[in-house]
Structure formats: structure tokens, C-alpha cells
Amino acid sequence: MFRRLFLWCYAALFNAMSGPVERAGLRDQRRALLAQASGATVEIGAGTGLNLPHYPPAVSSLVLVEPDVHMRRRLSKRRAKLGGYAEIVDATAEKLPFPDATFDTAVVTFALCSVADEKAALAEIGRVLVPGGSLLFLEHVRSTDPMIAAKQDEIPFPYPLIGCHPNRDTLAAIETSPLLVESVRHGEVPRAPTIERPMIVGTARRPSTA
Ligand SMILES: C[S@@+](CC[C@H](N)C(=O)[O-])C[C@H]1O[C@@H](n2cnc3c(N)ncnc32)[C@H](O)[C@@H]1O
């Protein structure tokens, strides 16, 4: 009951909490990453839809996967504001309800930290991408500084309540998945708490021949 209430509050406050971080430069990083999206596109863990304004015209169709009902409500509102071009699907990354090789592009931003099973999620992303299709990722990750990593390993309140794992080595997870990392840049989430600050942004591809 407490967790349900907390998740409602988290979704309700998500945009307000993200505002300073987005304005401090994250919005520009989202835009630059999403400029590479094209064709049939799926975004996984779409949240309140902060990526929605940044999809380029080269995206021919857009599916937004989001398992949390409170997030979906806000996602739907933002979609309506922007013209309602995307389909919203209630599902998890670990069990995507799409046939093999459905999408040209998959997008994850600050979502692989939250999925229950990162390995299964990446396998599913690989499955639903066409051979040669791209994963665009922007994630906060485990620090290379042992002192910060130790703090991340504590997973302090409120991270467990929102299901966020700030200590994940997501680049290693992508590298050991069926996808091939093509580009990666290490940076920092602007104005984020120390344990959420280390960030990776990049692209990976499903190999053309499997
Ligand atoms: C920190 S929010 C990020 C939202 C959005 N991607 C963004 O960049 O603002 C993490 C999102 O992942 C979603 N999520 C949690 N577990 C998930 C899962 N197993 N599969 C897909 N999405 C999940 C949450 O509901 C939440 O909306």
C-alpha cells in the first residue's frame, strides 16, 4: 500500500523533479541521441514521455512501453499534447509483446537501471530489433570511483521503492548481450545526486547476420 502510494507520488512529481536536470543540459543530450532514431521505433520504460518532443521525422512509427499505470497516465497526457502519434503499451522490457524483428530502433533512457532483469531486457530488445537495427541508450550507471560505487551499492532510500539500481554496470551488460556497442560516451547527469551522476550515452546494434 505504502509502495503504491509512493509510486503514485513518484510519477506525479517526476516532471517537476526532472525539470532542473533537463534544463541543465539533459534535454539537449536526449535530443542529440534521439536524432539518430529512424523507422519503426520502440521506447522501453518511457515514463512520463520526456523523450517524446525529440523524436525526428525519420521515425515512421513509435511504440512506448511503460508498465507503471501512474507513469502511463502522464505519458498519455503528454502524447495528447504533442498530437497523439505514438502507441502506448502496458508491458515490461523482460517480456516485450512484439514479434521478432519488429523495430528498426529501440530506445532506453534511465530505464535499464529500473528493469528487474537487465540481461533478459537486453535479450528481448535484441529479439525485437531487425538485424542491423539500433539501440540508443542514455543511462546512469555504476561509478568507476570505488568510494562512489560503494555508496551506490548501499542502494539507499528511496531507490529501492522506485526499483532503481544506481550501481548497475549497464555498459558491461550491453557488451555481454546479443548487441554490439558501436559508440559510447561517458559523462555526468547534470545536477543529479552523486550516486546518479555517472552516465553513458551511446548506440549498439543487432548484428546483421545472426
Ligand atoms: C527513471 S524512469 C525513466 C523514464 C524515462 N525513460 C525518462 O528518460 O525520463 C524509469 C522508468 O522505467 C520503468 N520501468 C520499471 N521497470 C520496468 C520494466 N521491467 N520494463 C520496462 N520499464 C520499466 C518505470 O516504470 C519508469 O517509468
The ligand as an ORCA input file, in Angstrom:
! r2SCAN-3c Opt
* xyz 0 1
  C      13.614      6.684    -14.094
  S      12.199      6.353    -15.053
  C      12.756      6.943    -16.648
  C      11.622      7.363    -17.543
  C      12.029      7.824    -18.947
  N      12.634      6.758    -19.709
  C      12.926      9.028    -18.922
  O      14.000      9.010    -19.522
  O      12.517     10.036    -18.321
  C      12.254      4.581    -15.256
  C      11.056      4.021    -15.975
  O      11.245      2.623    -16.207
  C      10.005      1.980    -15.981
  N      10.239      0.546    -15.694
  C      10.431     -0.040    -14.487
  N      10.560     -1.372    -14.629
  C      10.424     -1.639    -15.943
  C      10.450     -2.826    -16.716
  N      10.661     -4.017    -16.155
  N      10.260     -2.725    -18.047
  C      10.071     -1.525    -18.634
  N      10.057     -0.357    -17.955
  C      10.235     -0.411    -16.627
  C       9.418      2.728    -14.811
  O       8.018      2.495    -14.679
  C       9.762      4.159    -15.166
  O       8.780      4.753    -15.953
*
